[in-house]
Amino acid sequence: MRFNTLAVASALAATLSIPAHAQTEIQWWHAMSGPLGEWVADLAKQYNESQKEYKVVPAYKGTYDESMTAAIAAYRSGNAPHILQVFEVGTATMMASKNAIKPVGDVMKEGGAKFDQKAYISAVAGYYTAPNGQMLSFPFNSSTTIFYYNKDAFKAAGLDPDKAPTTWPEVVAAAAKLKASGHKCPFTTSWMSWTQLESFSAWHNTLFATQNNGFGGTNARLAFNSPLHQRHFENLANMAKQGLFVYKGRGNVPDAAFPAGECAMFTGSSGLYARVSKDAKFAYGISTLPYYPDVQGAPQNTVIGGASLWVMAGKKPAEYKGVADFFNFLSKADVQSASHKRTGYLPITTAAYELTDKSGFYKEKPGTDVAVTQMIRKTTDKSRGIRLGNFVQIRTIIDEETEQIWSGKKQPKEALDAAIQRGNEQLERFQKANKG
């Protein structure tokens, strides 16, 4: 008996000494934190457990700005990740970095993965597609701007909790009642440029920039100082003076104000749904972005936000095959539908949207289809999206100039004109650096 035990132990030791087939690691740098960071980690875990050949290793690299800067530095030193999540504002810059990226269409084709661009929702895929029809990056967490409101606060203010304000005059009227009922922050917004200028422009079928918002060429110039844009920021300035609109900071800093119950009305990303559904201790509603009813062509459609996944150049064929396999996994209807339900980000394929619809999710969670319906409307040359070089810097300029409005240091027209002048300098630099 002792001999048999030793024999088994010896055989087991010999088996363990045989080297296992090494998995090919795929490094994925992202900018998701909190509940969304948990979602990214779960996606990687789900994929890794579905097969044994590849291992996706997600790594949080800070905000969108920070992760993009880190990747550029890593690429120059030869240590770039395989996959980099880049927000939509960085799309034109990434497109211009031809030597640093490998088009996702090529990655999928060379990796032997099934890849039909027509399977992706056109409003999403079109944004990341080059003029020659080649998809350059993989749509991942695509979002759009929507309107959230606190139903409990509405009820306390004598407003109908089941009727969201759909026009800007209605937002102002609701804000006045909320303030009268004691609410200290009736309305706020995150991502000032994205919600109040970029999406606002497309929603009203008005250009944000010439050359069809940059899709027509790098000689585009900013155009958001039209009478409509000035009117809107004059209205926001008046709301700020009356305490109806409270500025809460740049980027996604204001996001916490709504689920915390601090602000009753909020315009921001559909991707905030993950946080709202988890943290809000009150009844809330989701509705479309407000518009001015007297503007012809409004509402049109809102523009894409969120980010896509870019594949970095200089990797081995086996690694690209792993990237293609992972992207194929992310495109599965059941994976996409589950992500859409969990986060509020758009389903990137038509099949995923149809699967979600059939599951009854939109009926169970009213308003969760708003982001999708806003994006799948027919687009025009003015509303397809905005693709500008040095867009990160332009957004910072817009933040700087509009902050002068809320502090009372500049009039809306003066601030918008200054933002355009400074922003156009950034576009000129980009155009000169990317001629030919």
C-alpha positions as CSV (number, residue, x, y, z in Angstrom):
1,M,0.0,0.0,0.0
2,R,2.9,2.3,0.9
3,F,4.5,1.5,-2.5
4,N,1.4,2.4,-4.4
5,T,1.1,5.7,-2.5
6,L,4.7,6.6,-3.4
7,A,4.2,5.6,-7.0
8,V,1.1,7.9,-7.3
9,A,3.0,10.7,-5.6
10,S,5.9,10.3,-8.0
11,A,3.7,10.2,-11.0
12,L,1.8,13.4,-9.8
13,A,5.1,15.2,-9.3
14,A,6.2,14.3,-12.8
15,T,3.0,15.5,-14.2
16,L,3.3,18.8,-12.4
17,S,6.8,19.3,-13.6
18,I,5.6,19.3,-17.2
19,P,5.3,23.0,-18.2
20,A,1.8,24.1,-19.0
21,H,1.0,25.9,-22.2
22,A,1.7,29.5,-21.5
23,Q,-1.3,31.9,-22.1
24,T,-0.8,34.9,-24.3
25,E,-1.3,38.0,-22.2
26,I,-3.2,41.0,-23.6
27,Q,-2.6,44.2,-21.7
28,W,-5.7,46.5,-21.7
29,W,-5.4,50.0,-20.3
30,H,-8.6,51.8,-19.4
31,A,-10.0,54.8,-17.6
32,M,-13.0,53.2,-15.8
33,S,-13.3,53.6,-12.0
34,G,-16.0,52.8,-9.4
35,P,-18.9,50.7,-10.6
36,L,-17.7,51.0,-14.2
37,G,-14.2,49.8,-13.2
38,E,-15.9,46.7,-11.6
39,W,-17.7,46.1,-14.9
40,V,-14.5,46.2,-16.9
41,A,-12.8,43.8,-14.5
42,D,-15.8,41.4,-14.7
43,L,-15.7,41.5,-18.5
44,A,-12.0,40.5,-18.5
45,K,-12.7,37.8,-16.0
46,Q,-15.7,36.4,-18.0
47,Y,-13.6,36.3,-21.1
48,N,-10.6,34.7,-19.4
49,E,-12.8,32.0,-18.0
50,S,-14.4,31.3,-21.4
51,Q,-11.1,30.1,-23.0
52,K,-7.6,29.1,-22.0
53,E,-5.4,30.5,-24.8
54,Y,-5.4,34.2,-23.9
55,K,-5.5,36.2,-20.7
56,V,-6.7,39.8,-20.8
57,V,-5.2,41.9,-18.1
58,P,-7.1,45.2,-17.5
59,A,-5.2,48.1,-15.8
60,Y,-6.7,51.4,-14.7
61,K,-4.5,54.3,-15.8
62,G,-6.5,57.3,-14.4
63,T,-8.9,59.6,-16.2
64,Y,-9.3,59.5,-20.0
65,D,-6.8,62.3,-20.4
66,E,-4.3,60.6,-18.1
67,S,-4.5,57.2,-19.7
68,M,-4.1,58.6,-23.2
69,T,-1.0,60.5,-22.1
70,A,0.4,57.4,-20.3
71,A,-0.1,55.3,-23.5
72,I,1.7,57.8,-25.7
73,A,4.6,57.9,-23.3
74,A,4.6,54.1,-23.2
75,Y,4.5,53.8,-27.0
76,R,7.5,56.0,-27.3
77,S,9.5,53.9,-24.9
78,G,8.3,50.6,-26.6
79,N,6.1,49.5,-23.7
80,A,2.6,50.3,-25.1
81,P,-0.4,48.1,-24.1
82,H,-2.1,46.0,-26.7
83,I,-5.4,47.8,-26.2
84,L,-6.0,51.4,-25.1
85,Q,-9.4,52.9,-24.2
86,V,-9.6,56.4,-25.7
87,F,-12.5,58.8,-25.2
88,E,-14.3,60.1,-28.3
89,V,-12.6,63.5,-28.0
90,G,-9.2,61.8,-28.8
91,T,-10.5,60.1,-32.0
92,A,-9.0,62.5,-34.5
93,T,-5.7,62.6,-32.7
94,M,-5.5,58.8,-32.7
95,M,-6.5,58.6,-36.4
96,A,-3.6,61.0,-37.1
97,S,-1.2,58.7,-35.2
98,K,-1.0,56.2,-38.0
99,N,2.3,54.6,-37.0
100,A,1.2,54.1,-33.4
101,I,-2.1,52.2,-34.2
102,K,-3.3,49.1,-36.0
103,P,-6.8,49.5,-37.5
104,V,-9.2,47.2,-35.8
105,G,-10.5,46.1,-39.2
106,D,-7.0,44.7,-40.0
107,V,-6.7,43.1,-36.5
108,M,-10.0,41.3,-36.9
109,K,-9.3,40.1,-40.5
110,E,-5.8,38.9,-39.7
111,G,-7.0,37.3,-36.5
112,G,-9.5,35.2,-38.4
113,A,-12.4,36.6,-36.4
114,K,-15.8,37.2,-37.9
115,F,-16.2,40.9,-38.4
116,D,-19.2,42.6,-40.1
117,Q,-19.2,46.3,-39.7
118,K,-22.9,46.4,-40.7
119,A,-23.7,44.5,-37.5
120,Y,-22.8,47.6,-35.4
121,I,-25.2,50.4,-34.9
122,S,-24.4,52.9,-37.7
123,A,-24.4,56.0,-35.5
124,V,-21.8,54.3,-33.3
125,A,-19.6,52.6,-35.9
126,G,-19.6,55.5,-38.2
127,Y,-17.9,57.8,-35.7
128,Y,-14.9,55.5,-35.6
129,T,-14.7,54.8,-39.3
130,A,-12.2,56.4,-41.7
131,P,-13.4,58.1,-45.0
132,N,-12.4,54.9,-46.9
133,G,-14.9,52.9,-44.9
134,Q,-12.4,51.1,-42.7
135,M,-13.2,50.9,-39.0
136,L,-10.1,52.1,-37.1
137,S,-11.1,51.5,-33.5
138,F,-13.5,49.1,-31.7
139,P,-16.7,50.7,-30.2
140,F,-16.8,49.9,-26.5
141,N,-18.5,52.1,-24.0
142,S,-20.5,54.4,-26.3
143,S,-22.7,56.8,-24.5
144,T,-24.7,59.9,-25.2
145,T,-26.1,62.8,-23.2
146,I,-29.4,62.4,-21.4
147,F,-31.5,64.1,-18.7
148,Y,-31.9,62.7,-15.2
149,Y,-34.3,64.1,-12.6
150,N,-35.3,63.4,-9.0
151,K,-38.9,62.3,-8.8
152,D,-39.1,62.7,-5.1
153,A,-37.8,66.3,-5.3
154,F,-40.3,67.0,-8.1
155,K,-43.2,65.7,-6.0
156,A,-42.1,67.8,-3.0
157,A,-42.0,70.9,-5.3
158,G,-45.5,70.3,-6.6
159,L,-44.3,69.1,-10.0
160,D,-45.5,66.0,-11.8
161,P,-42.9,63.3,-10.9
162,D,-43.9,61.3,-14.0
163,K,-43.5,64.2,-16.4
164,A,-39.9,65.3,-17.2
165,P,-39.3,68.7,-18.6
166,T,-38.5,68.2,-22.3
167,T,-37.8,71.8,-23.3
168,W,-35.4,74.4,-21.9
169,P,-38.3,76.8,-20.9
170,E,-39.8,73.8,-19.0
171,V,-36.4,73.2,-17.3
172,V,-36.3,76.8,-16.1
173,A,-39.9,76.7,-14.8
174,A,-39.2,73.4,-13.0
175,A,-36.0,74.8,-11.5
176,A,-37.9,77.8,-10.1
177,K,-40.4,75.6,-8.4
178,L,-37.6,73.3,-7.0
179,K,-35.8,76.4,-5.6
180,A,-39.0,77.7,-4.1
181,S,-39.5,74.4,-2.3
182,G,-36.1,74.8,-0.7
183,H,-33.8,72.9,-3.2
184,K,-30.4,74.5,-3.2
185,C,-29.3,72.9,-6.6
186,P,-32.2,72.7,-9.0
187,F,-30.1,71.9,-12.0
188,T,-26.5,71.1,-12.9
189,T,-24.5,69.5,-15.7
190,S,-21.3,67.5,-16.2
191,W,-19.1,67.8,-19.3
192,M,-20.1,71.4,-20.2
193,S,-18.8,71.3,-23.7
194,W,-20.2,67.9,-24.5
195,T,-23.7,68.4,-23.1
196,Q,-24.3,72.2,-23.6
197,L,-22.4,72.8,-26.9
198,E,-21.6,69.6,-28.8
199,S,-24.8,67.6,-28.1
200,F,-26.8,70.8,-27.9
201,S,-25.7,71.7,-31.4
202,A,-26.5,68.3,-32.9
203,W,-29.8,68.1,-31.0
204,H,-30.8,71.4,-32.7
205,N,-29.3,70.4,-36.1
206,T,-26.8,73.2,-35.8
207,L,-23.1,73.1,-36.6
208,F,-20.6,73.1,-33.7
209,A,-17.8,73.5,-36.3
210,T,-17.4,73.9,-40.0
211,Q,-16.6,71.1,-42.5
212,N,-19.5,69.1,-41.1
213,N,-18.0,69.3,-37.6
214,G,-14.6,68.2,-38.8
215,F,-15.7,65.1,-40.7
216,G,-15.0,67.0,-44.0
217,G,-11.3,67.8,-43.2
218,T,-8.7,69.2,-40.9
219,N,-9.4,72.8,-42.0
220,A,-12.6,72.8,-39.8
221,R,-13.1,75.9,-37.6
222,L,-15.4,76.3,-34.6
223,A,-18.9,77.8,-35.1
224,F,-20.6,77.6,-31.7
225,N,-21.1,81.4,-31.3
226,S,-24.3,81.5,-33.4
227,P,-27.4,83.4,-32.1
228,L,-28.8,80.1,-30.9
229,H,-25.7,79.2,-28.9
230,Q,-25.5,82.7,-27.4
231,R,-29.2,82.6,-26.5
232,H,-28.7,79.3,-24.7
233,F,-25.7,80.5,-22.6
234,E,-27.5,83.7,-21.8
235,N,-30.3,81.6,-20.4
236,L,-27.9,79.4,-18.4
237,A,-26.2,82.6,-17.1
238,N,-29.6,84.0,-16.0
239,M,-30.3,80.6,-14.3
240,A,-27.0,80.8,-12.5
241,K,-27.7,84.3,-11.2
242,Q,-31.0,83.2,-9.8
243,G,-29.6,80.0,-8.2
244,L,-31.5,77.8,-10.6
245,F,-28.3,76.4,-12.2
246,V,-25.3,75.6,-10.0
247,Y,-22.0,75.0,-11.7
248,K,-20.3,72.0,-10.1
249,G,-17.0,71.7,-12.0
250,R,-15.4,70.3,-15.0
251,G,-15.6,66.9,-16.8
252,N,-17.4,64.3,-14.7
253,V,-16.8,65.9,-11.4
254,P,-20.5,66.9,-11.1
255,D,-21.6,63.3,-11.6
256,A,-21.7,62.7,-7.9
257,A,-24.2,65.5,-7.3
258,F,-27.2,63.7,-8.8
259,P,-27.1,60.2,-7.3
260,A,-26.3,61.9,-3.9
261,G,-29.6,63.8,-4.1
262,E,-27.8,67.1,-4.1
263,C,-29.0,68.3,-7.5
264,A,-32.6,67.6,-8.7
265,M,-32.0,67.8,-12.4
266,F,-28.9,66.8,-14.3
267,T,-27.6,66.5,-17.9
268,G,-24.8,64.0,-18.4
269,S,-23.7,60.7,-19.7
270,S,-26.1,57.7,-20.1
271,G,-23.1,55.8,-18.6
272,L,-23.9,57.4,-15.3
273,Y,-26.8,55.0,-15.0
274,A,-24.6,52.4,-13.4
275,R,-23.9,54.8,-10.5
276,V,-27.4,56.2,-10.3
277,S,-29.1,52.8,-10.1
278,K,-26.6,51.7,-7.4
279,D,-26.4,54.8,-5.3
280,A,-29.6,56.8,-5.6
281,K,-31.8,56.6,-2.5
282,F,-34.7,58.2,-4.2
283,A,-37.0,57.6,-7.2
284,Y,-35.5,59.0,-10.4
285,G,-36.5,59.4,-14.0
286,I,-34.6,59.4,-17.3
287,S,-35.6,61.5,-20.2
288,T,-34.3,63.1,-23.4
289,L,-32.0,66.1,-23.6
290,P,-34.0,69.4,-23.4
291,Y,-34.4,71.5,-26.6
292,Y,-35.8,74.9,-27.7
293,P,-39.2,74.1,-29.3
294,D,-39.1,77.1,-31.7
295,V,-35.9,75.9,-33.4
296,Q,-36.6,74.3,-36.7
297,G,-35.3,70.8,-37.0
298,A,-35.1,70.2,-33.2
299,P,-34.8,67.7,-31.8
300,Q,-32.6,65.9,-34.2
301,N,-30.2,63.4,-32.6
302,T,-27.5,63.6,-29.9
303,V,-23.8,62.8,-30.5
304,I,-21.7,59.9,-29.3
305,G,-19.7,60.0,-26.1
306,G,-17.8,57.5,-24.1
307,A,-14.8,55.7,-25.7
308,S,-13.5,53.1,-28.1
309,L,-10.7,50.6,-27.9
310,W,-7.6,51.2,-30.0
311,V,-5.1,48.5,-30.9
312,M,-1.5,49.7,-30.6
313,A,1.1,48.9,-33.2
314,G,4.2,46.8,-32.9
315,K,2.8,43.6,-31.3
316,K,3.2,39.9,-32.3
317,P,0.7,38.2,-34.6
318,A,-0.3,35.8,-31.8
319,E,-1.1,38.7,-29.6
320,Y,-3.2,40.4,-32.3
321,K,-5.1,37.1,-32.7
322,G,-5.9,37.3,-29.0
323,V,-7.1,40.9,-29.3
324,A,-9.4,39.9,-32.2
325,D,-10.8,37.0,-30.2
326,F,-11.5,39.3,-27.2
327,F,-13.2,41.9,-29.4
328,N,-15.3,39.1,-30.9
329,F,-16.3,38.1,-27.4
330,L,-17.2,41.7,-26.6
331,S,-19.4,41.9,-29.7
332,K,-21.6,38.9,-28.6
333,A,-25.3,39.9,-28.3
334,D,-25.6,38.5,-24.8
335,V,-22.4,40.1,-23.5
336,Q,-23.4,43.5,-25.1
337,S,-27.0,43.3,-23.8
338,A,-25.8,42.6,-20.2
339,S,-23.3,45.4,-20.4
340,H,-26.0,47.8,-21.7
341,K,-28.4,46.9,-18.9
342,R,-25.7,47.2,-16.2
343,T,-24.0,50.5,-17.3
344,G,-26.4,52.6,-19.4
345,Y,-23.9,52.6,-22.2
346,L,-25.3,51.9,-25.7
347,P,-25.5,48.4,-27.1
348,I,-23.0,48.6,-30.0
349,T,-24.8,46.0,-32.2
350,T,-28.3,45.9,-33.5
351,A,-28.6,42.3,-32.2
352,A,-27.8,43.4,-28.7
353,Y,-30.4,46.1,-28.8
354,E,-33.1,43.7,-30.1
355,L,-32.2,41.1,-27.4
356,T,-32.5,43.8,-24.7
357,D,-35.8,44.9,-26.1
358,K,-37.2,41.3,-26.2
359,S,-36.1,40.7,-22.6
360,G,-38.6,43.4,-21.5
361,F,-35.8,45.5,-19.8
362,Y,-37.0,48.8,-21.3
363,K,-40.5,48.2,-20.0
364,E,-39.2,47.3,-16.5
365,K,-36.8,50.2,-16.4
366,P,-38.6,53.2,-18.1
367,G,-36.1,55.6,-19.7
368,T,-33.3,53.2,-20.2
369,D,-34.0,53.2,-23.9
370,V,-33.7,57.0,-24.2
371,A,-30.0,56.9,-25.0
372,V,-30.5,54.4,-27.8
373,T,-33.5,56.1,-29.4
374,Q,-31.7,59.5,-29.3
375,M,-28.8,57.9,-31.2
376,I,-30.5,55.8,-33.8
377,R,-32.5,58.7,-35.2
378,K,-31.4,59.6,-38.8
379,T,-28.4,61.8,-38.7
380,T,-27.6,64.8,-40.9
381,D,-24.2,66.3,-41.9
382,K,-24.7,68.7,-39.0
383,S,-25.5,66.0,-36.4
384,R,-23.4,63.0,-37.3
385,G,-20.9,63.8,-34.6
386,I,-17.8,66.0,-34.0
387,R,-14.3,64.9,-34.9
388,L,-11.7,67.6,-34.3
389,G,-8.0,67.6,-33.7
390,N,-6.6,68.8,-30.4
391,F,-10.2,68.4,-29.1
392,V,-9.0,67.7,-25.5
393,Q,-7.4,71.2,-25.4
394,I,-10.4,72.8,-27.0
395,R,-12.7,71.4,-24.3
396,T,-10.4,72.7,-21.7
397,I,-10.6,76.2,-23.3
398,I,-14.4,76.0,-23.4
399,D,-14.4,75.1,-19.7
400,E,-12.1,78.1,-18.9
401,E,-14.1,80.6,-20.9
402,T,-17.6,79.4,-19.7
403,E,-16.4,79.5,-16.1
404,Q,-16.0,83.2,-16.7
405,I,-19.7,83.4,-17.4
406,W,-20.7,81.7,-14.1
407,S,-18.4,83.9,-12.1
408,G,-19.9,87.0,-13.8
409,K,-16.6,88.1,-15.3
410,K,-17.6,87.7,-18.9
411,Q,-20.8,88.0,-20.9
412,P,-21.9,84.8,-22.8
413,K,-21.1,86.3,-26.3
414,E,-17.7,87.5,-25.1
415,A,-16.8,84.1,-23.6
416,L,-18.0,82.1,-26.6
417,D,-16.1,84.3,-29.0
418,A,-12.9,84.0,-26.9
419,A,-13.4,80.2,-26.8
420,I,-13.7,80.1,-30.6
421,Q,-10.6,82.3,-31.2
422,R,-8.5,80.2,-28.8
423,G,-9.9,76.9,-30.0
424,N,-9.3,77.8,-33.7
425,E,-5.6,78.3,-32.8
426,Q,-5.6,74.7,-31.6
427,L,-7.2,73.5,-34.9
428,E,-4.7,75.5,-37.0
429,R,-1.8,73.8,-35.1
430,F,-3.4,70.4,-35.7
431,Q,-3.9,71.1,-39.4
432,K,-0.3,72.2,-39.9
433,A,1.0,69.2,-38.0
434,N,-1.1,66.7,-40.1
435,K,-0.8,68.1,-43.6
436,G,-0.8,65.3,-46.2
